[in-house]
Amino acid sequence: MTDDPELKQAEGWQYPQQTTGRDTAARNFLSLDTAILLGILLIAIVFRFHKITLPLVDGFSWREISTAMMADNFQQRSWNIFFPEVSWTGPGPSYQGREFQIVSYITALLYQLFGWHDWFGRTVAAFFGLMTVFSLHRLTARCWGEMHAHAAALAYALMPAAIMIDSSFLPDPAMLALVTLGVWLFVKYWVGGSGWLLPLATISFTLGVLSKPPGLAAGAVIFYLTVCWILEKKWKQASWVFLSGLLSPAVIGAYFSWAIYLGRSYPPFHVAGSGGYIWDDGFWTYFRNGFYFQSAWNTSTLWFYGYPLMLLLAVGLWMPPRPAEDPRQRTLSRIPYVWAAAAVIVYLVAAGEITSNVWNFHIFHVPVAIFSGRGALLLARLASRTVPTPAFVLRSICIVAVTLVWSTVPLVRTMKKPIAMKGKLLGEELARLAQPGDLVVAIAPEVGDPVAVYYSRARGWVFPPGGGDVEWSKFVADDATAIAQLEELRAQGADLFGAAKNATDKQNLLFVEHHAGVIDYLDKTATKLVDSDDLLVYRITRP
């Protein structure tokens, strides 16, 4: 393994031999690679910043709103990052057990500097997405060469799931960006880079896992390379990694222990991502549900990747690169498989949670991009064994065009449909009617989604109220129970009640039909302010 930071050969293509002008040729070739990488980054920018100002009303609205509320509360109530707080469980404090709030905290700082804009969180996520594109490119170059790096980075730039998640107000873009950066820095250290790369890699990887626990899967690469050092009896290098390996899990464990304590100590007693694992549901429940593979397949083909990218992924997995002659390069070439295997293990123990909250698939997107890029190269090259030919270029253009037409454009458009727009309109109506300090109760089109509370710019409750083990995405069985819940909220200071007339719970029960008795009760005990085709708003009067 040479000390050159870039690999000199992609499988199947030999770079031109260097002769008397080899330094100039190398510089020119490096410039070409750099230009290609910059072009891929530009493509990623176009897709991630398209409609970046879209309100938080798309398919990920529910989770985005909770993240956005935490940013609001950092900026408005407390800058203590260890006390993330939502606004949908009353006047508060409404601390919750959450991942380390990197995206929401950076967004809160932007609010402080430039004022509140709901799309700032999307912008922060998009910049983390660009970091992933760059780190993925450099990591793939280390493993399989520059041509594969270009293909993998382009696959990630065009991947519908990556575009959607990287432009959503979620913690997942920070997770993937930071763990990918950490792994790449560690690989550079492993091949003989500066000693400063190890602490930088440790910090980046640790922050990534703190941003979202599925990032632990990428740690399998670091573990794998460390074991290779041990087998080579490189005890000094392995011992330094062992020390950093003690520090990183200690920090991660300490923070999430605190998050669990915080979530169990304050209403609504909610710890994010605390259910749906194999130890919660039991192995036989997972087995009977086929480890939720049908749900994962539907998500992959109809929403996240589409059939063109799935085909490229299958081809790339089926035909791995030829083993390198250098043993150390063979070790590096296995990294995509190690990452993919670790991600599969994470899925097998958390399939219930991952398929319910599909953004958790983001940890898969590095190996998916690498293998999809590999598949694209194989199909574009076919029998060619030399530098890119006109036929290679034409096939590549066709592959990109098919991916854009049948995967990227239609699936991103589907995921970004403003399905919660009426919830936003309800929130804005509540904001117009609210007086300073008012507390609101709101039912969005998807019951349990706090989008209306968020856009009311007030604190309040979703209805039915939930948190902890309480189910808040289903209406209660009868009007009497719902009225009792409403009276309890009135006693806690609720001032406005609003509902979207198309509000439907997970049992497909329509609020205006299922709880007609609640509406009759409000007509008698509250003041009706709005009764339009879409919205119903009351001012709650005091007893």
C-alpha positions as a printed NumPy array, in Angstrom:
array([[  0.   ,   0.   ,   0.   ],
       [  1.508,   3.318,  -1.029],
       [  1.254,   6.572,   0.888],
       [ -0.436,   8.293,  -2.06 ],
       [ -3.83 ,   9.48 ,  -0.726],
       [ -5.669,   8.35 ,  -3.83 ],
       [ -5.776,   4.912,  -5.348],
       [ -4.1  ,   4.532,  -8.728],
       [ -6.29 ,   1.934, -10.355],
       [-10.002,   1.193, -10.685],
       [-10.9  ,  -2.411, -11.394],
       [-10.88 ,  -2.979, -15.127],
       [ -9.228,   0.303, -16.057],
       [ -5.521,   0.976, -16.118],
       [ -4.516,   4.618, -15.988],
       [ -2.137,   5.785, -18.724],
       [  1.457,   4.834, -18.072],
       [  3.602,   7.675, -16.775],
       [  6.734,   8.425, -18.776],
       [  8.798,  11.576, -19.087],
       [  5.824,  13.907, -18.446],
       [  4.309,  11.804, -15.677],
       [  4.059,  14.594, -13.102],
       [  2.143,  16.814, -15.504],
       [ -0.096,  13.916, -16.529],
       [ -0.805,  13.081, -12.897],
       [ -1.727,  16.672, -12.161],
       [ -4.032,  16.793, -15.162],
       [ -5.685,  13.533, -14.18 ],
       [ -6.149,  14.739, -10.616],
       [ -7.759,  17.892, -11.971],
       [-10.161,  15.759, -14.012],
       [-11.117,  13.719, -10.938],
       [-11.599,  16.898,  -8.943],
       [-13.777,  18.379, -11.662],
       [-15.939,  15.24 , -11.703],
       [-16.33 ,  15.342,  -7.922],
       [-17.307,  19.012,  -8.054],
       [-19.841,  18.205, -10.755],
       [-21.362,  15.462,  -8.596],
       [-21.54 ,  17.853,  -5.643],
       [-23.319,  20.357,  -7.877],
       [-25.871,  17.694,  -8.845],
       [-26.371,  16.87 ,  -5.166],
       [-26.886,  20.571,  -4.406],
       [-29.512,  20.919,  -7.131],
       [-31.604,  18.026,  -5.831],
       [-31.196,  18.761,  -2.123],
       [-31.893,  22.485,  -2.358],
       [-34.793,  22.186,  -4.799],
       [-37.888,  23.368,  -2.903],
       [-35.762,  23.81 ,   0.22 ],
       [-38.307,  26.358,   1.516],
       [-41.131,  23.799,   1.489],
       [-42.979,  23.94 ,   4.841],
       [-42.663,  20.92 ,   7.108],
       [-45.734,  19.249,   5.605],
       [-44.27 ,  16.366,   3.581],
       [-44.287,  12.647,   4.311],
       [-41.879,  13.08 ,   7.24 ],
       [-43.866,  15.936,   8.787],
       [-44.482,  14.297,  12.16 ],
       [-40.822,  13.644,  12.946],
       [-39.63 ,  16.891,  11.405],
       [-42.008,  18.932,  13.548],
       [-40.676,  17.431,  16.785],
       [-37.123,  18.292,  15.697],
       [-38.234,  21.809,  14.753],
       [-39.928,  22.303,  18.115],
       [-36.706,  21.409,  19.895],
       [-34.901,  24.069,  17.862],
       [-37.588,  26.585,  18.833],
       [-37.23 ,  25.763,  22.506],
       [-33.441,  26.017,  22.462],
       [-33.739,  29.496,  21.024],
       [-36.758,  30.674,  23.05 ],
       [-36.464,  28.933,  26.416],
       [-33.043,  27.402,  27.149],
       [-29.791,  26.901,  25.263],
       [-28.916,  23.805,  27.32 ],
       [-28.458,  21.142,  24.639],
       [-28.912,  18.359,  27.176],
       [-32.586,  19.31 ,  27.723],
       [-34.354,  18.925,  24.36 ],
       [-37.984,  19.967,  24.653],
       [-41.07 ,  19.721,  22.454],
       [-44.152,  21.947,  22.569],
       [-46.996,  19.512,  22.004],
       [-47.62 ,  18.333,  25.578],
       [-48.78 ,  21.521,  27.288],
       [-47.036,  24.456,  28.953],
       [-44.041,  22.333,  29.905],
       [-41.383,  21.618,  30.673],
       [-41.791,  18.864,  28.092],
       [-38.314,  17.353,  28.048],
       [-37.866,  14.164,  26.091],
       [-35.226,  11.477,  25.788],
       [-33.758,  12.251,  22.371],
       [-30.573,  11.855,  20.387],
       [-27.924,  14.571,  20.72 ],
       [-29.469,  17.586,  19.027],
       [-26.84 ,  18.698,  16.502],
       [-29.173,  19.643,  13.629],
       [-31.78 ,  21.344,  15.825],
       [-29.14 ,  23.235,  17.817],
       [-27.407,  24.593,  14.716],
       [-30.833,  25.601,  13.415],
       [-31.609,  27.401,  16.68 ],
       [-28.395,  29.379,  16.264],
       [-29.555,  30.38 ,  12.775],
       [-32.891,  31.492,  14.25 ],
       [-31.009,  33.639,  16.726],
       [-28.943,  35.261,  13.974],
       [-31.442,  35.603,  11.133],
       [-34.913,  35.151,  12.624],
       [-37.304,  32.206,  12.437],
       [-37.806,  30.425,   9.133],
       [-39.207,  26.903,   9.122],
       [-36.903,  25.833,   6.264],
       [-33.634,  26.592,   8.079],
       [-33.594,  23.045,   9.431],
       [-33.833,  21.63 ,   5.912],
       [-30.862,  23.761,   4.904],
       [-28.718,  22.486,   7.774],
       [-29.625,  18.9  ,   6.87 ],
       [-28.783,  19.523,   3.207],
       [-25.278,  20.722,   4.059],
       [-24.724,  17.559,   6.07 ],
       [-25.919,  15.635,   3.013],
       [-23.236,  17.281,   0.896],
       [-20.658,  16.274,   3.508],
       [-21.824,  12.681,   3.051],
       [-21.398,  12.901,  -0.725],
       [-17.808,  14.088,  -0.339],
       [-16.83 ,  11.612,   2.406],
       [-18.487,   8.723,   0.561],
       [-16.532,   9.622,  -2.574],
       [-13.192,   9.671,  -0.777],
       [-13.941,   6.491,   1.182],
       [-14.921,   4.612,  -1.99 ],
       [-11.752,   5.835,  -3.725],
       [ -9.744,   4.239,  -0.933],
       [-11.62 ,   0.974,  -1.281],
       [-12.221,   0.508,  -4.996],
       [-10.634,   3.393,  -6.881],
       [-11.589,   6.714,  -8.41 ],
       [-14.004,   5.442, -11.058],
       [-16.029,   3.612,  -8.442],
       [-15.861,   6.692,  -6.218],
       [-17.423,   8.826,  -8.954],
       [-20.135,   6.247,  -9.576],
       [-20.942,   5.758,  -5.883],
       [-21.102,   9.485,  -5.156],
       [-23.338,  10.055,  -8.178],
       [-25.598,   7.183,  -7.111],
       [-25.93 ,   8.766,  -3.68 ],
       [-26.528,  12.225,  -5.189],
       [-29.425,  10.834,  -7.275],
       [-30.838,   8.37 ,  -4.726],
       [-34.441,   9.41 ,  -3.908],
       [-34.216,   8.298,  -0.274],
       [-30.955,  10.173,   0.284],
       [-32.343,  13.314,  -1.366],
       [-35.475,  13.197,   0.764],
       [-33.737,  12.556,   4.071],
       [-30.905,  14.993,   3.357],
       [-33.46 ,  17.767,   2.745],
       [-35.641,  16.996,   5.774],
       [-35.452,  18.545,   9.241],
       [-34.189,  15.293,  10.779],
       [-31.11 ,  14.222,  12.763],
       [-30.291,  11.439,  10.295],
       [-28.324,  13.558,   7.766],
       [-25.918,  14.605,  10.531],
       [-25.596,  10.994,  11.66 ],
       [-24.619,   9.636,   8.251],
       [-22.369,  12.567,   7.37 ],
       [-20.395,  12.387,  10.606],
       [-19.98 ,   8.608,  10.776],
       [-18.969,   8.473,   7.086],
       [-16.461,  11.249,   7.656],
       [-15.17 ,   9.428,  10.745],
       [-14.743,   6.139,   8.887],
       [-12.967,   7.835,   5.986],
       [-10.574,   9.654,   8.35 ],
       [ -9.879,   6.393,  10.157],
       [ -9.128,   4.623,   6.875],
       [ -6.677,   7.394,   5.977],
       [ -5.044,   6.865,   9.385],
       [ -4.994,   3.083,   8.874],
       [ -3.038,   3.36 ,   5.622],
       [ -0.353,   5.456,   7.273],
       [ -1.792,   8.939,   7.601],
       [ -1.062,  11.509,  10.297],
       [ -1.612,  10.573,  13.933],
       [ -4.058,  13.481,  14.253],
       [ -6.476,  11.607,  12.027],
       [ -7.342,   9.144,  14.815],
       [ -8.735,  11.693,  17.315],
       [-10.498,  13.532,  14.509],
       [-12.045,  10.279,  13.317],
       [-13.063,   9.398,  16.883],
       [-14.729,  12.768,  17.464],
       [-16.568,  12.685,  14.156],
       [-17.762,   9.096,  14.554],
       [-18.855,   9.703,  18.158],
       [-20.862,  12.776,  17.23 ],
       [-22.45 ,  10.817,  14.405],
       [-23.643,   8.034,  16.71 ],
       [-24.819,  10.596,  19.259],
       [-26.87 ,  12.147,  16.449],
       [-28.601,   8.805,  15.844],
       [-27.746,   5.348,  17.283],
       [-27.958,   3.437,  13.945],
       [-24.634,   5.095,  13.134],
       [-23.049,   2.402,  15.306],
       [-23.23 ,   0.109,  12.275],
       [-20.428,   2.076,  10.611],
       [-18.241,   1.304,  13.622],
       [-17.96 ,  -2.243,  12.285],
       [-15.511,  -0.906,   9.686],
       [-13.246,   0.526,  12.379],
       [-13.477,  -2.695,  14.375],
       [-12.672,  -4.752,  11.267],
       [ -9.567,  -2.723,  10.398],
       [ -8.391,  -2.851,  14.004],
       [ -8.697,  -6.645,  14.027],
       [ -6.633,  -6.72 ,  10.837],
       [ -3.929,  -4.753,  12.652],
       [ -4.017,  -7.202,  15.536],
       [ -3.65 , -10.136,  13.143],
       [ -0.654,  -8.363,  11.645],
       [  0.703,  -7.941,  15.208],
       [  0.72 ,  -4.161,  14.942],
       [  0.124,  -3.771,  18.646],
       [  1.01 ,  -0.093,  18.949],
       [ -1.507,   1.073,  16.346],
       [ -4.171,  -1.285,  17.678],
       [ -3.644,  -0.08 ,  21.25 ],
       [ -4.29 ,   3.555,  20.265],
       [ -7.489,   2.525,  18.517],
       [ -8.438,   0.476,  21.582],
       [ -8.093,   3.549,  23.798],
       [-10.205,   5.668,  21.489],
       [-12.603,   2.745,  21.304],
       [-13.043,   2.914,  25.052],
       [-13.616,   6.654,  25.059],
       [-16.181,   6.786,  22.262],
       [-18.581,   4.136,  23.643],
       [-18.242,   5.676,  27.112],
       [-19.39 ,   9.068,  25.831],
       [-22.163,   7.52 ,  23.759],
       [-23.351,   5.343,  26.628],
       [-23.281,   8.226,  29.102],
       [-25.327,  10.499,  26.872],
       [-28.021,   7.961,  26.035],
       [-28.244,   6.913,  29.696],
       [-28.958,  10.555,  30.445],
       [-31.493,  10.739,  27.605],
       [-33.37 ,   7.712,  28.959],
       [-33.365,   9.202,  32.461],
       [-34.61 ,  12.549,  31.157],
       [-37.381,  10.97 ,  29.114],
       [-38.579,   8.901,  32.063],
       [-38.476,  11.772,  34.533],
       [-40.589,  14.461,  32.847],
       [-44.008,  14.438,  31.182],
       [-44.873,  13.177,  28.625],
       [-42.376,  10.453,  29.7  ],
       [-41.27 ,   9.833,  26.141],
       [-37.984,   8.293,  25.006],
       [-37.629,   8.427,  21.226],
       [-37.02 ,   5.126,  19.469],
       [-37.657,   3.079,  22.601],
       [-39.849,   0.386,  21.04 ],
       [-40.086,  -1.971,  18.096],
       [-36.89 ,  -3.941,  18.766],
       [-36.597,  -7.696,  18.773],
       [-36.178,  -7.759,  22.56 ],
       [-39.366,  -5.687,  22.933],
       [-41.618,  -7.612,  20.555],
       [-39.968, -11.008,  20.878],
       [-38.219, -13.178,  18.313],
       [-41.37 , -15.078,  17.361],
       [-43.263, -11.862,  16.633],
       [-40.442, -10.871,  14.306],
       [-40.418, -14.349,  12.799],
       [-44.174, -14.38 ,  12.185],
       [-43.879, -11.003,  10.469],
       [-41.007, -12.219,   8.296],
       [-38.717,  -9.66 ,   9.943],
       [-40.84 ,  -7.034,   8.188],
       [-39.071,  -7.762,   4.896],
       [-42.262,  -7.119,   2.915],
       [-42.532,  -3.653,   4.417],
       [-38.844,  -2.996,   3.726],
       [-39.25 ,  -4.194,   0.138],
       [-42.28 ,  -1.961,  -0.434],
       [-40.445,   1.013,   1.016],
       [-37.416,   0.307,  -1.178],
       [-39.183,  -0.196,  -4.499],
       [-42.121,   2.185,  -4.223],
       [-40.643,   5.014,  -2.221],
       [-36.916,   5.074,  -1.474],
       [-35.015,   3.693,  -4.486],
       [-37.24 ,   2.489,  -7.294],
       [-36.572,  -0.447,  -9.595],
       [-33.667,   1.069, -11.584],
       [-31.535,   1.629,  -8.481],
       [-32.577,  -1.736,  -7.061],
       [-31.362,  -3.375, -10.312],
       [-28.03 ,  -1.54 , -10.135],
       [-27.687,  -2.588,  -6.488],
       [-28.327,  -6.244,  -7.367],
       [-25.76 ,  -6.176, -10.185],
       [-23.146,  -4.524,  -7.973],
       [-23.659,  -7.072,  -5.201],
       [-23.624,  -9.995,  -7.626],
       [-20.318,  -9.083,  -9.275],
       [-17.729,  -7.821,  -6.78 ],
       [-14.446,  -6.269,  -7.931],
       [-11.566,  -8.616,  -8.631],
       [ -9.292,  -9.11 ,  -5.607],
       [ -6.33 ,  -6.747,  -5.578],
       [ -2.809,  -8.114,  -5.597],
       [ -1.755,  -6.081,  -2.567],
       [ -3.012,  -7.708,   0.701],
       [ -3.681,  -4.356,   2.346],
       [ -5.718,  -3.214,  -0.624],
       [ -7.727,  -6.454,  -0.421],
       [ -8.46 ,  -5.536,   3.201],
       [ -9.724,  -2.106,   2.172],
       [-11.818,  -3.533,  -0.662],
       [-13.955,  -5.437,   1.87 ],
       [-15.09 ,  -2.285,   3.686],
       [-18.378,  -1.838,   1.749],
       [-19.328,  -5.425,   2.604],
       [-18.478,  -4.957,   6.277],
       [-20.632,  -1.814,   6.457],
       [-23.51 ,  -3.513,   4.635],
       [-23.362,  -6.584,   6.886],
       [-23.376,  -4.442,  10.027],
       [-26.358,  -2.453,   8.735],
       [-28.231,  -5.696,   8.064],
       [-27.566,  -6.815,  11.657],
       [-28.945,  -3.504,  12.922],
       [-32.017,  -4.07 ,  10.775],
       [-32.554,  -7.614,  12.059],
       [-32.665,  -6.462,  15.683],
       [-34.635,  -3.245,  15.045],
       [-36.806,  -4.029,  12.02 ],
       [-40.015,  -2.989,  13.754],
       [-38.648,   0.45 ,  14.596],
       [-36.846,   0.941,  11.272],
       [-39.815,   0.044,   9.069],
       [-42.114,   2.249,  11.162],
       [-39.736,   5.214,  10.977],
       [-38.208,   4.697,   7.551],
       [-35.607,   7.476,   7.778],
       [-33.66 ,   4.996,   9.919],
       [-32.757,   3.213,   6.66 ],
       [-30.297,   6.082,   6.079],
       [-27.42 ,   4.049,   7.56 ],
       [-27.791,   1.682,   4.571],
       [-27.304,   4.399,   2.003],
       [-23.505,   4.411,   1.963],
       [-23.173,   0.728,   0.979],
       [-26.272,   0.963,  -1.24 ],
       [-24.656,   3.855,  -3.128],
       [-21.334,   2.034,  -3.424],
       [-22.873,  -1.167,  -4.8  ],
       [-25.304,   0.729,  -7.036],
       [-22.38 ,   2.685,  -8.447],
       [-20.532,  -0.574,  -9.009],
       [-23.537,  -1.974, -10.863],
       [-23.758,   1.132, -13.039],
       [-20.075,   0.85 , -13.963],
       [-20.456,  -2.808, -14.901],
       [-23.44 ,  -2.128, -17.157],
       [-21.823,   0.917, -18.725],
       [-18.556,  -0.854, -19.392],
       [-19.785,  -4.285, -20.512],
       [-16.891,  -5.788, -22.521],
       [-14.693,  -2.691, -22.534],
       [-11.435,  -3.003, -20.584],
       [ -9.834,   0.33 , -21.434],
       [-10.334,   3.958, -20.56 ],
       [-13.897,   5.256, -21.149],
       [-14.97 ,   4.913, -24.78 ],
       [-17.84 ,   6.695, -26.586],
       [-19.963,   3.59 , -26.016],
       [-19.193,   3.749, -22.299],
       [-20.213,   7.415, -22.172],
       [-23.436,   6.748, -24.068],
       [-24.378,   3.829, -21.799],
       [-23.603,   5.94 , -18.725],
       [-25.871,   8.716, -19.953],
       [-28.649,   6.191, -20.571],
       [-28.273,   4.715, -17.059],
       [-28.419,   8.156, -15.456],
       [-31.429,   9.129, -17.587],
       [-33.338,   5.962, -16.66 ],
       [-32.53 ,   6.514, -12.992],
       [-33.74 ,  10.104, -13.147],
       [-36.957,   9.304, -15.03 ],
       [-38.013,   6.134, -13.184],
       [-36.513,   6.679,  -9.736],
       [-35.249,  10.082,  -8.689],
       [-37.808,  12.525, -10.062],
       [-41.086,  10.614,  -9.491],
       [-40.175,   9.219,  -6.07 ],
       [-38.854,  12.497,  -4.676],
       [-41.994,  14.215,  -5.972],
       [-44.103,  11.586,  -4.199],
       [-42.248,  11.917,  -0.897],
       [-42.425,  15.705,  -0.952],
       [-46.176,  15.913,  -1.489],
       [-47.56 ,  18.445,   1.039],
       [-49.834,  15.939,   2.714],
       [-50.023,  17.898,   5.997],
       [-50.781,  21.29 ,   4.425],
       [-54.206,  21.544,   6.068],
       [-52.522,  20.971,   9.407],
       [-50.268,  23.935,   8.671],
       [-53.301,  26.034,   7.694],
       [-54.965,  25.074,  10.962],
       [-51.881,  26.126,  12.881],
       [-51.735,  29.468,  11.083],
       [-55.417,  30.055,  11.852],
       [-54.768,  29.306,  15.508],
       [-51.82 ,  31.717,  15.431],
       [-54.093,  34.432,  14.024],
       [-56.676,  33.903,  16.75 ],
       [-54.374,  33.263,  19.705],
       [-53.525,  35.875,  22.297],
       [-50.082,  36.   ,  23.948],
       [-49.664,  33.048,  26.276],
       [-52.624,  31.06 ,  24.907],
       [-52.375,  27.281,  24.879],
       [-53.845,  25.39 ,  21.949],
       [-55.322,  21.941,  21.379],
       [-55.103,  20.769,  17.777],
       [-56.01 ,  17.775,  15.633],
       [-54.063,  17.645,  12.369],
       [-55.184,  15.662,   9.303],
       [-53.015,  12.776,  10.566],
       [-54.015,  12.365,  14.191],
       [-51.023,  12.788,  16.481],
       [-49.014,  14.944,  14.064],
       [-48.071,  18.118,  15.999],
       [-47.836,  20.213,  12.811],
       [-50.768,  22.459,  13.77 ],
       [-49.315,  23.141,  17.216],
       [-45.976,  24.039,  15.629],
       [-47.424,  26.494,  13.122],
       [-49.62 ,  28.084,  15.772],
       [-46.31 ,  29.355,  17.24 ],
       [-47.756,  28.508,  20.657],
       [-47.511,  25.637,  23.061],
       [-50.287,  23.168,  23.564],
       [-51.417,  19.609,  23.021],
       [-52.2  ,  17.225,  20.229],
       [-55.579,  15.564,  20.673],
       [-56.068,  13.   ,  21.984],
       [-53.191,  13.918,  24.326],
       [-50.376,  11.382,  24.385],
       [-46.872,  10.582,  25.441],
       [-44.995,   7.728,  27.035],
       [-47.017,   4.551,  26.622],
       [-50.197,   6.447,  25.704],
       [-51.357,   6.005,  22.114],
       [-52.023,   9.423,  20.567],
       [-52.537,   8.442,  16.949],
       [-55.915,   6.803,  17.639],
       [-59.148,   8.349,  18.868],
       [-60.583,   6.968,  22.091],
       [-63.549,   4.655,  21.823],
       [-66.353,   6.968,  22.924],
       [-67.326,  10.631,  23.248],
       [-67.518,  10.527,  27.03 ],
       [-63.824,   9.642,  27.356],
       [-62.842,  12.27 ,  24.789],
       [-64.886,  14.942,  26.586],
       [-63.207,  13.99 ,  29.866],
       [-59.811,  14.42 ,  28.174],
       [-60.865,  17.807,  26.824],
       [-62.044,  18.926,  30.269],
       [-58.706,  17.899,  31.761],
       [-56.895,  20.02 ,  29.178],
       [-59.206,  22.937,  29.912],
       [-58.306,  22.608,  33.584],
       [-54.62 ,  22.78 ,  32.604],
       [-55.196,  26.067,  30.778],
       [-56.158,  25.199,  27.188],
       [-57.544,  28.282,  25.407],
       [-58.162,  27.272,  21.789],
       [-59.351,  24.025,  20.223],
       [-58.855,  23.417,  16.51 ],
       [-59.389,  20.478,  14.201],
       [-58.93 ,  19.813,  10.517],
       [-62.211,  18.425,   9.239],
       [-60.351,  15.683,   7.4  ],
       [-58.533,  14.604,  10.595],
       [-58.31 ,  10.799,  10.518],
       [-56.647,   8.434,  12.964],
       [-54.7  ,   5.262,  12.212],
       [-57.96 ,   3.277,  12.402],
       [-59.361,   5.447,   9.562],
       [-61.872,   7.06 ,  11.918],
       [-62.85 ,  10.593,  10.859],
       [-62.968,  13.036,  13.772],
       [-66.112,  14.897,  12.689],
       [-67.974,  11.586,  12.417],
       [-66.469,   9.487,  15.204],
       [-66.565,  12.318,  17.742],
       [-69.699,  14.168,  16.651],
       [-70.659,  14.223,  20.322],
       [-67.488,  16.127,  21.179],
       [-68.355,  18.755,  18.574],
       [-71.88 ,  19.044,  20.056],
       [-70.32 ,  19.486,  23.497],
       [-68.013,  22.237,  22.219],
       [-70.967,  23.977,  20.553],
       [-72.588,  24.191,  23.995],
       [-69.571,  25.004,  26.172],
       [-67.176,  26.958,  23.92 ],
       [-67.284,  29.839,  21.439],
       [-67.067,  28.828,  17.796],
       [-64.61 ,  31.062,  15.925],
       [-64.152,  29.231,  12.616],
       [-66.33 ,  26.715,  10.777],
       [-65.085,  26.462,   7.192],
       [-64.916,  23.649,   4.682],
       [-61.568,  22.583,   6.119],
       [-61.25 ,  23.859,   9.682],
       [-63.109,  23.999,  12.96 ],
       [-61.855,  26.303,  15.748],
       [-63.31 ,  27.093,  19.183],
       [-62.253,  29.358,  22.016],
       [-62.516,  27.335,  25.178],
       [-64.39 ,  29.202,  27.901],
       [-63.579,  28.834,  31.569],
       [-66.002,  26.931,  33.84 ]])
